[in-house]
Amino acid sequence: KNKKNISFPALILIIMGLGASILSALLLPKNIYEYVTTAAGLMLLYTWSLILLSFWRLMNPKGWMQIKSIIGLIMIALAVSGTLLQKTTRFGFLVSLLFLGIVIIVTLIV
């Protein structure tokens, strides 16, 4: 870590990931890049919904925390369903479901 408490290996990893993303945006056909990035973004939203559901189950929220969790889940559901409405992101939604299925299968096997 340097003077600003930034981990140098983490910084290098972020730079490499950003570079890979830029290279793939330039080298991959436009449609494939859109499908992959849409699917990746949706996978992040699925992860956050699982975090909220786990919080709900483990912490038993009351009052305002319960309302905030429900609002968060509704917003995630709206964002995910919004990909179905746009023609260019619809296939990315299906790819994200494929990725999700693969993750579930691997989780059940391992």
N, CA, C and O of each residue as an XYZ file, in Angstrom:
440
protein
N       0.840     -1.188      0.000
C       0.000      0.000      0.000
C       0.880      1.244      0.000
O       1.963      1.269      0.584
N       0.383      2.261     -0.667
C       1.153      3.502     -0.732
C       0.637      4.506      0.301
O      -0.071      4.129      1.235
N       0.985      5.765      0.137
C       0.615      6.805      1.097
C      -0.900      6.967      1.237
O      -1.389      7.332      2.306
N      -1.637      6.699      0.171
C      -3.090      6.885      0.195
C      -3.830      5.578      0.491
O      -5.035      5.490      0.253
N      -3.131      4.565      1.006
C      -3.709      3.264      1.346
C      -4.339      2.560      0.147
O      -5.369      1.901      0.286
N      -3.735      2.693     -1.010
C      -4.198      2.003     -2.212
C      -3.302      0.795     -2.434
O      -2.078      0.912     -2.493
N      -3.929     -0.359     -2.555
C      -3.177     -1.588     -2.787
C      -2.687     -1.610     -4.237
O      -3.488     -1.548     -5.169
N      -1.380     -1.697     -4.419
C      -0.811     -1.677     -5.766
C      -1.254     -2.882     -6.601
O      -1.623     -2.689     -7.759
N      -1.239     -4.120     -6.076
C      -1.719     -5.251     -6.880
C      -3.191     -5.107     -7.288
O      -3.563     -5.479     -8.401
N      -4.022     -4.571     -6.396
C      -5.431     -4.364     -6.736
C      -5.569     -3.327     -7.843
O      -6.396     -3.482     -8.742
N      -4.770     -2.278     -7.783
C      -4.796     -1.248     -8.815
C      -4.386     -1.821    -10.168
O      -5.006     -1.515    -11.186
N      -3.349     -2.648    -10.182
C      -2.900     -3.287    -11.422
C      -3.996     -4.189    -11.980
O      -4.234     -4.203    -13.187
N      -4.667     -4.944    -11.105
C      -5.742     -5.834    -11.547
C      -6.901     -5.044    -12.155
O      -7.465     -5.458    -13.168
N      -7.257     -3.923    -11.554
C      -8.320     -3.076    -12.088
C      -7.927     -2.514    -13.449
O      -8.747     -2.480    -14.366
N      -6.681     -2.075    -13.585
C      -6.200     -1.536    -14.863
C      -6.234     -2.617    -15.939
O      -6.619     -2.350    -17.078
N      -5.831     -3.839    -15.581
C      -5.862     -4.945    -16.551
C      -7.297     -5.272    -16.963
O      -7.559     -5.519    -18.140
N      -8.228     -5.277    -16.008
C      -9.633     -5.539    -16.320
C     -10.226     -4.471    -17.218
O     -10.968     -4.774    -18.153
N      -9.896     -3.222    -16.933
C     -10.370     -2.117    -17.764
C      -9.793     -2.217    -19.171
O     -10.495     -1.993    -20.157
N      -8.514     -2.554    -19.257
C      -7.884     -2.733    -20.568
C      -8.517     -3.868    -21.351
O      -8.740     -3.744    -22.556
N      -8.811     -4.984    -20.673
C      -9.466     -6.115    -21.341
C     -10.852     -5.722    -21.831
O     -11.273     -6.134    -22.912
N     -11.560     -4.928    -21.039
C     -12.887     -4.471    -21.443
C     -12.810     -3.569    -22.674
O     -13.620     -3.699    -23.592
N     -11.848     -2.664    -22.693
C     -11.686     -1.766    -23.841
C     -11.291     -2.554    -25.085
O     -11.825     -2.320    -26.169
N     -10.354     -3.488    -24.927
C      -9.942     -4.313    -26.070
C     -11.097     -5.147    -26.611
O     -11.278     -5.248    -27.824
N     -11.875     -5.743    -25.715
C     -12.998     -6.552    -26.191
C     -14.047     -5.681    -26.873
O     -14.693     -6.125    -27.822
N     -14.223     -4.449    -26.402
C     -15.165     -3.538    -27.059
C     -14.702     -3.199    -28.467
O     -15.520     -3.018    -29.369
N     -13.388     -3.114    -28.655
C     -12.860     -2.774    -29.974
C     -12.799     -3.978    -30.910
O     -12.998     -3.836    -32.116
N     -12.525     -5.163    -30.361
C     -12.287     -6.331    -31.207
C     -13.526     -7.178    -31.470
O     -13.656     -7.756    -32.550
N     -14.428     -7.262    -30.513
C     -15.617     -8.097    -30.695
C     -16.643     -7.387    -31.573
O     -16.706     -6.158    -31.597
N     -17.440     -8.164    -32.289
C     -18.554     -7.534    -33.013
C     -19.489     -6.829    -32.024
O     -19.630     -7.245    -30.874
N     -20.119     -5.759    -32.498
C     -20.924     -4.906    -31.623
C     -22.003     -5.691    -30.880
O     -22.182     -5.506    -29.677
N     -22.720     -6.561    -31.582
C     -23.813     -7.301    -30.950
C     -23.318     -8.207    -29.833
O     -23.920     -8.259    -28.760
N     -22.235     -8.914    -30.074
C     -21.722     -9.846    -29.067
C     -21.271     -9.081    -27.831
O     -21.533     -9.511    -26.707
N     -20.602     -7.960    -28.023
C     -20.165     -7.151    -26.881
C     -21.371     -6.664    -26.078
O     -21.337     -6.685    -24.848
N     -22.424     -6.231    -26.747
C     -23.635     -5.783    -26.051
C     -24.265     -6.914    -25.265
O     -24.703     -6.709    -24.133
N     -24.322     -8.110    -25.845
C     -24.909     -9.252    -25.149
C     -24.120     -9.586    -23.887
O     -24.697     -9.822    -22.826
N     -22.803     -9.603    -24.016
C     -21.952     -9.964    -22.876
C     -22.043     -8.908    -21.774
O     -22.164     -9.253    -20.598
N     -21.988     -7.632    -22.140
C     -22.041     -6.589    -21.112
C     -23.422     -6.517    -20.463
O     -23.524     -6.278    -19.259
N     -24.480     -6.718    -21.237
C     -25.822     -6.749    -20.655
C     -25.954     -7.915    -19.691
O     -26.471     -7.759    -18.585
N     -25.487     -9.080    -20.111
C     -25.564    -10.261    -19.247
C     -24.752    -10.059    -17.970
O     -25.194    -10.444    -16.888
N     -23.576     -9.461    -18.089
C     -22.738     -9.227    -16.907
C     -23.410     -8.242    -15.950
O     -23.395     -8.441    -14.736
N     -23.989     -7.197    -16.494
C     -24.696     -6.233    -15.649
C     -25.884     -6.855    -14.941
O     -26.137     -6.571    -13.771
N     -26.609     -7.700    -15.650
C     -27.748     -8.377    -15.031
C     -27.302     -9.358    -13.957
O     -27.978     -9.526    -12.942
N     -26.168    -10.000    -14.180
C     -25.647    -10.911    -13.157
C     -25.325    -10.141    -11.874
O     -25.527    -10.657    -10.775
N     -24.830     -8.923    -12.010
C     -24.595     -8.091    -10.822
C     -25.910     -7.764    -10.113
O     -25.976     -7.764     -8.884
N     -26.945     -7.489    -10.890
C     -28.248     -7.216    -10.282
C     -28.796     -8.456     -9.589
O     -29.382     -8.350     -8.512
N     -28.616     -9.631    -10.191
C     -29.047    -10.876     -9.542
C     -28.304    -11.059     -8.224
O     -28.892    -11.480     -7.228
N     -27.019    -10.744     -8.218
C     -26.223    -10.866     -6.994
C     -26.770     -9.949     -5.905
O     -26.893    -10.356     -4.750
N     -27.099     -8.717     -6.271
C     -27.634     -7.789     -5.280
C     -28.996     -8.246     -4.769
O     -29.305     -8.061     -3.592
N     -29.808     -8.836     -5.633
C     -31.096     -9.344     -5.148
C     -30.881    -10.489     -4.163
O     -31.607    -10.601     -3.176
N     -29.887    -11.342     -4.425
C     -29.579    -12.413     -3.472
C     -29.055    -11.848     -2.155
O     -29.355    -12.386     -1.089
N     -28.281    -10.777     -2.218
C     -27.803    -10.129     -0.992
C     -28.986     -9.591     -0.185
O     -29.042     -9.769      1.032
N     -29.925     -8.937     -0.859
C     -31.095     -8.406     -0.152
C     -31.946     -9.521      0.439
O     -32.431     -9.401      1.564
N     -32.130    -10.602     -0.310
C     -32.917    -11.722      0.206
C     -32.213    -12.401      1.377
O     -32.867    -12.824      2.330
N     -30.901    -12.508      1.315
C     -30.142    -13.086      2.430
C     -30.236    -12.191      3.659
O     -30.387    -12.679      4.779
N     -30.146    -10.887      3.448
C     -30.303     -9.939      4.553
C     -31.671    -10.110      5.195
O     -31.795    -10.122      6.419
N     -32.682    -10.241      4.369
C     -34.053    -10.395      4.846
C     -34.166    -11.651      5.721
O     -34.799    -11.634      6.777
N     -33.541    -12.732      5.261
C     -33.647    -14.007      5.975
C     -32.815    -14.020      7.262
O     -33.276    -14.513      8.291
N     -31.610    -13.489      7.209
C     -30.707    -13.579      8.353
C     -30.947    -12.509      9.415
O     -30.801    -12.776     10.608
N     -31.310    -11.314      8.995
C     -31.405    -10.193      9.936
C     -32.835     -9.909     10.402
O     -33.028     -9.183     11.377
N     -33.828    -10.464      9.729
C     -35.225    -10.234     10.092
C     -35.520     -8.741     10.259
O     -35.849     -8.298     11.359
N     -35.407     -7.968      9.186
C     -35.546     -6.510      9.302
C     -36.949     -6.093      9.734
O     -37.938     -6.761      9.433
N     -37.005     -4.987     10.435
C     -38.277     -4.437     10.905
C     -38.395     -2.987     10.440
O     -37.398     -2.297     10.228
N     -39.621     -2.555     10.292
C     -39.901     -1.152     10.003
C     -39.278     -0.649      8.715
O     -39.484     -1.211      7.639
N     -38.503      0.436      8.851
C     -37.926      1.121      7.697
C     -36.965      0.229      6.923
O     -36.906      0.313      5.696
N     -36.205     -0.633      7.619
C     -35.265     -1.534      6.936
C     -36.021     -2.512      6.040
O     -35.552     -2.854      4.955
N     -37.172     -2.954      6.489
C     -38.000     -3.854      5.693
C     -38.486     -3.146      4.425
O     -38.461     -3.718      3.335
N     -38.918     -1.922      4.581
C     -39.412     -1.143      3.441
C     -38.284     -0.888      2.444
O     -38.487     -1.009      1.236
N     -37.095     -0.534      2.942
C     -35.963     -0.277      2.046
C     -35.569     -1.533      1.278
O     -35.216     -1.450      0.101
N     -35.624     -2.685      1.921
C     -35.293     -3.937      1.232
C     -36.298     -4.232      0.126
O     -35.924     -4.646     -0.971
N     -37.566     -4.018      0.422
C     -38.609     -4.258     -0.584
C     -38.451     -3.290     -1.750
O     -38.567     -3.691     -2.908
N     -38.190     -2.027     -1.455
C     -37.984     -1.036     -2.518
C     -36.786     -1.420     -3.379
O     -36.836     -1.306     -4.604
N     -35.710     -1.874     -2.743
C     -34.530     -2.319     -3.490
C     -34.840     -3.480     -4.414
O     -34.412     -3.489     -5.568
N     -35.583     -4.462     -3.916
C     -35.948     -5.610     -4.757
C     -36.854     -5.193     -5.914
O     -36.719     -5.702     -7.027
N     -37.768     -4.273     -5.653
C     -38.653     -3.786     -6.721
C     -37.845     -3.049     -7.787
O     -38.084     -3.225     -8.981
N     -36.894     -2.226     -7.357
C     -36.068     -1.490     -8.326
C     -35.223     -2.445     -9.168
O     -35.061     -2.241    -10.371
N     -34.689     -3.481     -8.536
C     -33.911     -4.475     -9.285
C     -34.811     -5.197    -10.275
O     -34.423     -5.410    -11.424
N     -36.013     -5.578     -9.842
C     -36.948     -6.263    -10.738
C     -37.328     -5.371    -11.918
O     -37.448     -5.853    -13.044
N     -37.516     -4.086    -11.671
C     -37.832     -3.161    -12.764
C     -36.670     -3.040    -13.741
O     -36.875     -3.010    -14.955
N     -35.458     -2.970    -13.217
C     -34.283     -2.857    -14.092
C     -34.117     -4.109    -14.941
O     -33.832     -4.020    -16.135
N     -34.292     -5.273    -14.329
C     -34.153     -6.529    -15.077
C     -35.263     -6.652    -16.110
O     -35.007     -7.029    -17.254
N     -36.491     -6.337    -15.719
C     -37.592     -6.448    -16.678
C     -37.480     -5.406    -17.784
O     -38.005     -5.608    -18.879
N     -36.807     -4.304    -17.515
C     -36.600     -3.289    -18.548
C     -35.776     -3.792    -19.712
O     -35.924     -3.307    -20.833
N     -34.905     -4.766    -19.458
C     -34.106     -5.318    -20.554
C     -34.972     -6.114    -21.523
O     -34.605     -6.288    -22.685
N     -36.107     -6.592    -21.056
C     -37.006     -7.338    -21.946
C     -37.744     -6.417    -22.907
O     -38.185     -6.851    -23.971
N     -37.878     -5.170    -22.543
C     -38.638     -4.232    -23.362
C     -37.846     -3.688    -24.543
O     -38.427     -3.277    -25.547
N     -36.534     -3.685    -24.428
C     -35.697     -3.144    -25.497
C     -35.141     -4.291    -26.333
O     -34.594     -5.257    -25.802
N     -35.289     -4.170    -27.632
C     -34.895     -5.251    -28.538
C     -33.402     -5.573    -28.455
O     -33.019     -6.740    -28.534
N     -32.565     -4.560    -28.297
C     -31.116     -4.794    -28.313
C     -30.616     -5.492    -27.057
O     -29.574     -6.146    -27.102
N     -31.323     -5.373    -25.938
C     -30.854     -5.992    -24.695
C     -31.596     -7.277    -24.350
O     -31.235     -7.961    -23.392
N     -32.617     -7.609    -25.109
C     -33.414     -8.807    -24.816
C     -32.574    -10.075    -24.879
O     -32.709    -10.948    -24.022
N     -31.717    -10.187    -25.873
C     -30.877    -11.377    -25.993
C     -29.864    -11.433    -24.850
O     -29.525    -12.519    -24.379
N     -29.381    -10.278    -24.402
C     -28.485    -10.231    -23.252
C     -29.156    -10.765    -21.997
O     -28.512    -11.403    -21.164
N     -30.455    -10.503    -21.863
C     -31.218    -11.062    -20.741
C     -31.217    -12.582    -20.806
O     -31.016    -13.253    -19.794
N     -31.440    -13.123    -21.999
C     -31.434    -14.584    -22.155
C     -30.054    -15.164    -21.870
O     -29.944    -16.234    -21.271
N     -29.008    -14.472    -22.292
C     -27.640    -14.923    -22.006
C     -27.396    -14.905    -20.499
O     -26.746    -15.805    -19.968
N     -27.912    -13.889    -19.807
C     -27.730    -13.830    -18.349
C     -28.450    -14.986    -17.665
O     -27.958    -15.523    -16.673
N     -29.612    -15.372    -18.187
C     -30.306    -16.539    -17.632
C     -29.502    -17.813    -17.869
O     -29.472    -18.701    -17.017
N     -28.850    -17.900    -19.029
C     -27.980    -19.048    -19.308
C     -26.821    -19.085    -18.314
O     -26.525    -20.137    -17.748
N     -26.163    -17.940    -18.099
C     -25.075    -17.862    -17.115
C     -25.578    -18.244    -15.724
O     -24.909    -18.974    -14.994
N     -26.756    -17.748    -15.366
C     -27.331    -18.048    -14.059
C     -27.599    -19.542    -13.919
O     -27.343    -20.132    -12.869
N     -28.115    -20.147    -14.982
C     -28.341    -21.592    -14.968
C     -27.052    -22.370    -14.786
O     -27.012    -23.352    -14.046
N     -25.998    -21.932    -15.460
C     -24.696    -22.598    -15.327
C     -24.189    -22.475    -13.892
O     -23.673    -23.442    -13.331
N     -24.333    -21.300    -13.302
C     -23.892    -21.098    -11.916
C     -24.680    -22.002    -10.966
O     -24.107    -22.592    -10.050
N     -25.976    -22.108    -11.182
C     -26.807    -22.961    -10.323
C     -26.404    -24.421    -10.463
O     -26.287    -25.130     -9.464
N     -26.192    -24.875    -11.693
C     -25.797    -26.269    -11.917
C     -24.448    -26.564    -11.272
O     -24.288    -27.583    -10.600
N     -23.486    -25.680    -11.473
C     -22.159    -25.884    -10.876
C     -22.253    -25.879     -9.351
O     -21.578    -26.663     -8.683
N     -23.088    -24.999     -8.802
C     -23.258    -24.941     -7.348
C     -23.854    -26.240     -6.818
O     -23.432    -26.737     -5.774
N     -24.822    -26.784     -7.525
C     -25.446    -28.029     -7.078
C     -24.507    -29.218     -7.211
O     -24.562    -30.144     -6.403
N     -23.645    -29.201     -8.222
C     -22.707    -30.305     -8.428
C     -21.589    -30.253     -7.399
O     -21.233    -31.273     -6.810
N     -21.045    -29.081     -7.188
C     -19.909    -28.935     -6.263
C     -20.461    -28.762     -4.891
O     -19.701    -28.619     -3.933
